[in-house]
Amino acid sequence: MNIYTTDKIRNVVLLGHGGAGKTSLVESMAYLSGITSRMGKVSDKNTISDFGKEEQKRQISISTSVVPIEWEGCKINILDTPGYFDFVGEVEEAVSAADAAIIVVSGKSGVEVGTQKAWELCDKYKLPRMVFVTEMDIDNASFKNVVESMTETYGKKMAPFHLPIRENEKFVGYINVISETANRWQGKEVVECAIPDYSKPNLELYKETLMETVAETSEEFMERYFGGDTFSEAEIRAALRTNVMDGSVVPMTMGSNILCQGIYTLLDDVVKYFPSPENKECKGISLKTNEIFEADYDFAKAKSAYIWKTIVDPFIGKYSLIKVCSGVIKADDTIYNKDKDVEEKINKLYVMQGGKAIEVKELHAGDIGAIAKLTAARTGDTLSTKANTIMYGKTDISTPYTYKRYKAVNKGDIDKISQSLQKMMHEDLTLKAINDGENRQTLLAGMGDQHLDVVVSRLLNEYKVEIELSDPKVAYRETIKKKSDVEYKYKKQSGGHGQYGHVKMTFEPSGDVETAYTFDQIVVGGAVPKNFFPAVEKGLQDSVGKGPLAAYPVVGVKATLYDGSYHPVDSSEMAFKMATIQAFKKGFMEATPVLLEPIYSLTVVAPDSYTGDIMGDLNKRRGRVLGMNPVAGGKTAIEADIPMASLNGYCTDLRSMTGGRGDYSYKFSRYEQAPSDVQAKEVAARAAQVAEGNEE
């Protein structure tokens, strides 16, 4: 592949709802630009961008892939992203590396929730955008409906650049709104034709919208517009380029991916209207001067790059995908990773074409490429030189809230599973493996059930290890409500020295559920010698790990040793420890034991129309709604307290309730006494588990 300077580069991310046609759009772009000699199909599992085994098996995009296309003397780095919400981390990484976006909308399905989420991401990262309507070869596809929906939602900034020509319910050509010319396809040729009469009203309407937009770009144009003057095609295109770059105009065009129609004009528009990186700002911190380093994709400045994504694949190896922020990075350069304090030599430099690495000599500022085998590098790290050390801010990645407990099917694979998950976490920042030692369980956290299902499948197929998922164990606690007074005498005689320990103790609530227990002694007259006090406390320590009620950790107990007796020969630390353990069991159960459950503070953000359904569902889950606050974009944030046990499956249910438009987050708040029915059920379940010996 040729070397491209910054002004000849376009970094474009494809966004949209799952199934809208992003991957097939990449195929038609690749075919048209000469990368492939025939177009692949998702159903045939031979597309460039969906190269992963899981992607081919499920026929959906799971990770972002880069496909660089050479077009009209420019290099367009196409970033194909997943449309399913479980893989949003991949989308966020790609958007952070892009300079513009094409929002792909199905002409058949119309504007969907994925379209709206794509728009919100573009707003967040201030990306110029264009809407491409696919599936125009299908009978019931409607470009007009998509234009109307988008205009209704996002205002008059929507500007159709083309109109479809249909004859006998077939997509046969298009009208260019700017030049007011019509073209139709004849085999592989595009020939000019007359504008159909039925298209003229729409053409007039869309042309008028464009003229208004152009007029608003300057006072001179405004005067000419109101004076009845017309603008030349060159003036219109120059004005539109400015407006598209600042996001005040969003071009809309359409085509058929399968028939490779409308793709030529789309690629032309990408080159004409989307910005090159040289027009974008990029700032970091120079660690030498502690001042802002204005990289701004300037090839003349000190070299620096940001790792926006990592690929760790057992088949193709590890690649750190970089975007060059300044300077020119060359093969054989020595780069410094400040995040890991490591200096490494670049042996080879690549551009990725899906799963295929193509070697290149250098990458100019603004370009996207890959470096293989940077051992210490991770997503979010900055690469620069020791002479000019730069640091860039890290991309904001969504937090995973769907937790599942996992166990190795084969116990001998535990170490291998841990290593495999570490590799997968380097690649996927929304995946977390947590060793929950307190509750003796290992957890996987992801963006949803499908995300975790893919992880299980990849572990089996790519890393040859098997895990099984189950609901996580709820971190219940045990405490007492009343005071009890007990004594226990531990006595054993088996020839020679015996064992004798006798304690009288009270147990009562300490009022502090953050601490397991507090120990006090008020023994008088040496009834229990001081040297046995530590043994009594050790007995308490051993008892609170698994409570007598349901084998959960004990909190909030105050234990007081006030009397007892000892034997000058047979008493020992072991005897007093055992006496304390038995006294604790008895005293705890006599002091009205209760189960405490973890309560989480939950925030649900969804469009206003869903608030009733969400609140009704929270009530069913024993949630307590604390308040509602309006959020920008016609949404409401619902604040609630909810038991941890009720959060299982919430991700799936919320998406189902809101059509994928609802988001949620939560954090631990406190412990509260569990209702009696919950306690009874849990105590019975734990008793059965303990009896079977699998309470872990």
N, C-alpha and C positions, 0 to 999 in steps of 0.2 A: 504493500500500500504506500502511496505517495506521502511525503511530508507536507503538512499544511500549516500555513501561518495563521495567527490568531484571527485575522479579519475574514479568513475563508472557512471558519469553523462555526457550526450550529449545533448546540446541544439541546435535543428535543426529547421530552418525556411523553410517552403515551399514557393517558389516564382514562378511566371510565369504568363502568359497571362490568362485572364478570360476564363474559359471553357477548360483549358488544362488538368484538372483532378486532381487538388490538393486535393479537398475534398474527392473524391472517393479513392484517394491513402491513405488518412488517414483511411478510412473505411477498406480497405484491410489490412493495418498495424494492426489496432485494432483487426480485426478478427483473423489474423494470430497469434497475441500475446496473444489471449485468453480473451481480454476485452469484446468482444461480441460473441454471439453464431451464429449470422447471420449478413451478411453485409447489411448495409443500403444503400439506393440509394437517390441521390439528387431529382430525379423525384418522389420518394415515400415520401419525406419530413421527413425521419427518420434517417438522418445521425447524428453522434455524434457532429461534429464540427459546422454544420449549425443548431444551436438550436433556433435561434431567429425567431420570428413569421414572420418578414419581409423577412428574408433569405429563409424561407420555402415557403413563398408566391411567391417570385421572382425567387427562385431557383438559387440564386447566393450568394457567401459569401459577407457579408457586414462588419463584424468585425472579428478581429483575435481571434481565440480560441486555447486553449492549450489542447493537448491530450497526457498525459504521458504514455509511453509504456515500459513495462519491457521485456528486451531481452538479453539473454546470460549473465545474472548477472548484466546487466547495466540498467539504466533508461534513456530512450530517450524522452526528452520533445519536442514533435512535435508542432510547432506553425503554424497553418493553416491560411494563409493570403488571403484577397480578391485580385482578379486579375484585377478588374476594377479600372480605374485611379481615379474615384471620391472618393475612399476610401484609398488613398495613405497614409494618416496619420496613419491608422491601420498597414500598412506594415512597415512604418518607425519605429513605436514603437516596432514591433516584431523583426525587424532586429537589433535594439539596444540591445535587450535582448538575441539574439542568438549568438552562437559561430561558427556556420557553416550553410550552406544553401544547399538545394536541389532545383535546378531550374528545374521545371516540364515543359516539352515540349510535345505537341501533335504530335505523329508520323504521323497523318493525315494532320494537318494544318502546321506543320513544325515550323521554327523559326519565331516568331511574335514580334511585338513591345514590348509586355509585357515581352518577353524573354530578349530583349536588356535592358529594364529598370531594370529588376531583376539583370542583370549582372552589370550594373552601380552602383546599390545599394550595391552589394557585394564588388565592388571596393572601394566605398566610406568608407565602414566599415571594409575593409580588411578581409572579411570572406572567409575561405576555402569553396569551392563549389563542387558540383557534379551535373551532368545533368542526369535526368531520363526521358526517352522517353516513353510516355504512349500510349494506344490504339493500341498496336501491334497486337491485335486480329482482327483489321479491315483490310479489303482487301487491300486498297490503302495506308496503313501506311508504311512509309519507314524510318528505322533507319539509313540507309546509307546516305540518303538525309540530315537528321538532322546533322549527323557527318560532312558531307562535308560543309554544311552551317556554322556550328559553327567553323570549322577549318578555313574556308575562312575568317570569321569575326574576330576570336580571336587567330588565329595562331596555332602552333603545340603543344600547351599545352593541347589540347583536346586529351584524351586517352581513347578509348573504352575498357572497361573491359570485355564486353560480346558482342557476335554477335547473332542475331536471327536465328533460324532454321525454315524454312517455307516449308511446303509440301502441295500441292494442294491448294495454297493460304491461308493456315491456319498456325497459329503460334503454333508450336508443341514443341519447345525446344530452348536451347541456348548453345553457345560455350563459355567457359571460356578462355579468351585470355592469362591470366597469366599461367594457368596450361596446356593449350592446350588440354582440355578435353571437350567432348560434353555430354549434358544431355537432356533427353526429359521427358515430363509429361505423366504419365499413370495414369489417375484418379487423386488421391491425392498424388501419389508417384512420385518421381523424379528418373529416372534410367539412367545409363550411356549408351551412344550409340556411334557409329562411327561418325567421322566428315564428313559431306557430301562433295563431291569433289568440288561442286560449291562454297563452303565457304572457301576453302583453300587459294586462292589468297588474299582474304580480311584478313584472319587470319594472313597470312604471313606479310602483309603490316602493320597491327595494332600491331603485336608482335614486328616488327622491330622498330616502333615508340616508343613503351614502352622500348625497350632495349637501344635506344639512350637516352631516358629520364633518365633511371637508370644510364647509363654510366656517365652522366653529374653531378651526385651527388658527386663524389669524383675522385681525380686523379688516385687512385688505380683502381677504376672501369673503368675509361677511358682507362688506359693502357691495362687492361684485354680485354676490348671490341675491341680495335684495334688489339690486339694480337689474335683475333678470339676465345676468351674464351666465355663460356656461364655462365649465372648467375643462381644460384639455386632459386627455388620459394621463399624461405625464404628471400634471399637477395633482390629479386625483391620487395617483399611486404614491407620490412623494408625501402628500398629506396623510394618507392612510398608513404609510410605514411609520411615521411619527406617532400616530394615534395607537397603532397596534403595539408598538414598543412600550408605550406608557400604560397600556391596558384599557384605554378609554374607548377603543373599538375592538370587538371580537369578531373576526371573519368567520363566516359559516360556509362550508362547502360540502360536497357529497360525492359518493361514488359506490362502486362495487369492488370489494377486495377480491372476490373469486374471479371476476371477469377482468380484473386489473383496469377498471375504468374509473376515471377521476383521480387516479394516483399521480399521473404526470403533472397535472395542474397543481395538485397538493404539494408535491416536492418543489415545483417552481415557486409557489407561494411561501414555502418555508424559507427558501433562499432569499426571496425578495423582501419579505416583511418581518421575519424574525431577526432578533439582534445577534451579532457575533459576540463572543465574550469580551472583546475590547470595549464594548459599550456598557459593560456591567461593572459595578463596584465590587471589590473584594478586599476586606481589611483583616489584618491580624495584629499581633503584638510582636515587636522586635525585642527579644530578650536581652540583646546587647545594650539597647538604649532605654528600654522600658517605655518606648513611645509607639504610637500606632504606626503599623507598617501598611502603607497603601499599595497593596499588590496590584489590584485592578487589572489582572491578567496582562501585565506589561512584560513583554519578552525581554526587555532591556534591563529589568531589575534582577536582584539576587534570586536564585532558583528556590522555589518552594512548591509543595504539593500537599493535598489533603487526601487521606484515604477515606473514601466515601462508602466503600463496600469491600467485603472480603469473601472470596470463594474458597471453600475448603471441601474438596471433592476427592473421595478415595480413588476415582478413576483419572481425573485430569490434574490433580494436585492442588496446591494452595497458590492463589493469586490475590495480591492486594490491588484493588481497582483504585486508581488515583485520578484526581483532576488537578492539572498543573495550574497553580495560582499565579505564578510569576516565573520569569526566566525561561530557559529551555533545558529540559532534562534529557540527558543522553545516556545511551548504554555505556557502561564502564565508569559512570559518575560514582563518587562516594557520597552517600547521603547520611544525614544525622537525624535520628528520631528522638526528639526531646522528651516525649512522653515516656519512653522506655530507657532513655539515656544510652542509646546504642548507635554506633556508627557502622553502616554496612555498605558493601559495594554492590552496585547494580550490575549483574552479569549480562542480563538480557532485558530488553524493553519490548513490550508487546502492545498490540491492540486486540481486544477480544471481539470475536465475531460469533456470538452465541457461546458455544462451548469450545470453539476453536481459537487458539492463540496464534496471532500472526506477528512475526518479529519485525520491529521497526528500529531505526537508528536513533531517532530523537522525537520528543513530543514538545510542541510549543505551548506557551501559556494559553490556558483556556481549553486545551485538548484533554480528552479522556483516554487513558491507557491502563496498562497493568504491569506490575512487577512480580515475578515469581519468587517464591521461597524467601521472603523477608521474615525470618523466624520470629522476631519479637513483635512485628507490626500487628496492630489491631485496627479495626474500623474506628475512625475518629482521630487517629494519630496524625500529627503533622510531620512532613518530611522537609528538611531544609539542609543547610550546611553548618558546620561548627563555626565557621567564620561569620555567618549571618543567620543566627538561629531565630526562627519564626515560630509563632504558635497561633493556630486558628481555633475559633470556637467550635465545639462539637455539635453535631446535628441533634435536634430534639426528636427522640424516638419514643413511641407510645409505650406505656407501662403495661405489662401483662397482668391480668387479674383472674384468669381461669386456672385454678390449681387442681392437679390430680396427684394422687399418691402412686408411686411406681415401685415395682419389685422385679428383681431379676428372675426369669423363669428358671435359669440354671445358675445356682449360687456361685459356680466357678467363674462366671462371666462378670462378676461385680466390678472388678478393676477395669476390665475392657469397656464395660458400659460407661463407667465414669470418664474414661479417656475419650470415648466416642462422643459423649455429650459435650465435653469441653471443646472438641473440634467444632461441633455443630453450633455451640454458643459463640464461637469466634465469628461464625458466618451470620448468625441470626441473633441480633441484639434483643429481640422480643422473646427469646427463649431463656428460661432460668431453671437451673437445677439446684435445689436447696436441700441441704442435709439438716433436717429438723431434729436435732439431738434430744431436745427437751421432750418431744412427743414420740421419739423413737420411730421416725418415718422419713423416707426420702420423697421429695416433692418435685414435680415438673410444673412450671408456670408458663402459660402461653396466651395467645390472643383469642383462643376459642377451642372448641372440641376438635374441629377439623385440623387446626394447627397441630395439636398434640397427636392426633391420629396419624398425620404425615410423619411426625418425628418417630413414632413407634415403627411405622412402615420402613422409613429410611434406615433406622437402626438394624432392622432385620435384613433388608435387602442389600444395603451398602456396607454395613459394618459387621454383619453376621452375628448379631447378638439380639436376644429377645427379652422384652420387658412386658409386664402387664400393668394396666392402669386400673385404679379404683378410686372411690371417693376418699378425700383426705380425712384423717382422724381429727375430730373436733377436739380442741385443746381445753376440755373441761377441767375444772378444779373442784376440790372438796374443802368444805369448812364446816364449822359448827355454829349454832345459834344460841345455845344455852351453856350453863356451867355444869360440870359433873365432878364428882369426888369419888375416886376409886383407890383400891389398893391391890397389889399383886405380890405374891410371895413365890419366888422361883427357888425350887428346892430339889436337889437330886443327890442320891446317895448310891454309890456303886463301888464300895470298897475303897479304902484309902481316903484321900481328900474328896469331899463332896462339893456341891455347888449350892450357895445360899445367897439370895439377894431379895430384899423386901423393901418395897417403896409404897408410900402413900402420896398420891398426887391429885391436883385439881387441874381440869382443862376448861378453858373458857375462850370466847372470841377475843382476839387481840385488837381488832379494829383496823388492822393493817393487812389487806389482802395482797400487798406487794411482796410481803415476807412470809416464808413458810411457817415459821414458829418463833416465839421468844421463850427463853427458859429462865426461870427464876427459882431460887431455893430459899426457904425460910426455916430450915431445920435447926432445932435448938437442942442443946445437950449432947451433941455428937451421936444422935440416933443413927444417922448415916454419916460415916467419916468423910471428910472433905475430899480425900483422894478418890472416892467413888463418884463424885459429882460429874467429872468428865465422861465417865462410863454411862451415866444417866443421859447426858446430852447426846452421846453417840447413839444411844438407843432411839432417841427422838429423831436424830438425823436419818437413821435407817428406816424409820417408820413413815416419814412424810413423803418419800418418793412415790409410794403407792398407797393411797388411802384405803381404809377398811370398807368404805361405802361401795366404790366401783373401780378401785385400783388406779385412780387418777391422782396427780400430785395434790398434796394438802397445803392450804394457805390459811393465814389469819388465826393461828391457834396460839394461845398463851398457856404454857405448861408450868406449873409450880410444884416443886417437891417440898413437902412440909414435914414429912415424918417417914419412919421406916425402922428397920432393924438390921443388924449384921451379925455374922458369926466370926469370931476371931481367927478361926482356921479355914472354914469352908467358903467364906465370902471372897469374891473375886470381881474384877471388872466385867468379865463375861457374864457372871450371874446377875449383876445389877443392870447391865445392858439388856439382857433377856427379860428381866422383870419389867423394865421400862417399856419395851416393845409390847408386851402383853397388856400392861396397864394402859398404854396409849390406845390399843385396839378397843379395849373395853370402854375406856373413858370417852373416846371419840363417838362411839355408837350410842352412848347414853346421853350425849349432849346435843341431841337433835341435829344430826348431820344433814347437810344440804349440798346439792351440786350447783356450782357456779358455771355459767356459760359465757364465752367471750362475745362481747357486743361490738359491732363495727359501725363507724360513721360512714354512711353511704351517700354519694351524690350521683343522681341520675340527671343527665341533660338530654332533653328530647323536645321535638316540636310541641307547641301548646296543645294541639288536638289530641295528643296521647296521654296527657297528664291524668285523666280520670282512670284509664286502664292501668297505668303504672301504679297509681295509689291503691287501687283495688287489689292489685297483685301483691303489693307490699304488705297490705293488711293480712292477706292470706298467709304470708310468710312470717307473721308475727313482728312485722316491722312497725315502727312508730314514726309517722311523718312529722318532722319538726318545723318545716317551713318550705316556701316556694319563692324563688327569685327569678324575675325575667332576665333572659340572656339575649344578646344580639342575634338577629336572624330569625325572630319569631319563635324562640325556644324558651323553655323553662328549666331551671335547675331545681330539682326536688331534693331536699336534705332529709335524711331519715336515719334512725338507729335501727339496726337489724342484727339478729343473732347470726353468728358465723355459720351455724348449721343450715341456715336458710339460704345461704349464698350459692350452694351447690346447683349448678345448671342455670344460674341466673343469666349468664351471657346469652345462651341460646334462647331462653324465654323472652328476654328483653328485645332481642333482634326480631323474634317472631311477632311480638306485640307491636313493634314500631316500624316494621318493614326494614329493619337495619338502620333506622335513623337515630336510635337512642344510643348514648354512650354512658358508661358508669365508671366510677372509681370508688375506692373505699380504703379506710385505714382503721387499725385497731383503736378502740376507745377505752373500754373498761370491762370488768367482769360484773355480772349481775346474777342473782339467784334464778335458777331455771324453774319454770312452772312445774308443778307436782307431776303432771302427766308425762312431761319430757323426762323428768328425773326418774320416774318409775320405769319407763321404757328403757332408758339408758342403763340403769342399774341391772335390770333383768338381762339386757343384751351382754353387758360386761361379765355378769356372773356366768353366763353360758360360755363366753369366750375363755374366761379364766379356767372354767371346768375342763374345757378342751385343750387348755395349755397354749392358746394362740392369741392372748390379749395384746400382743405387740401390734 
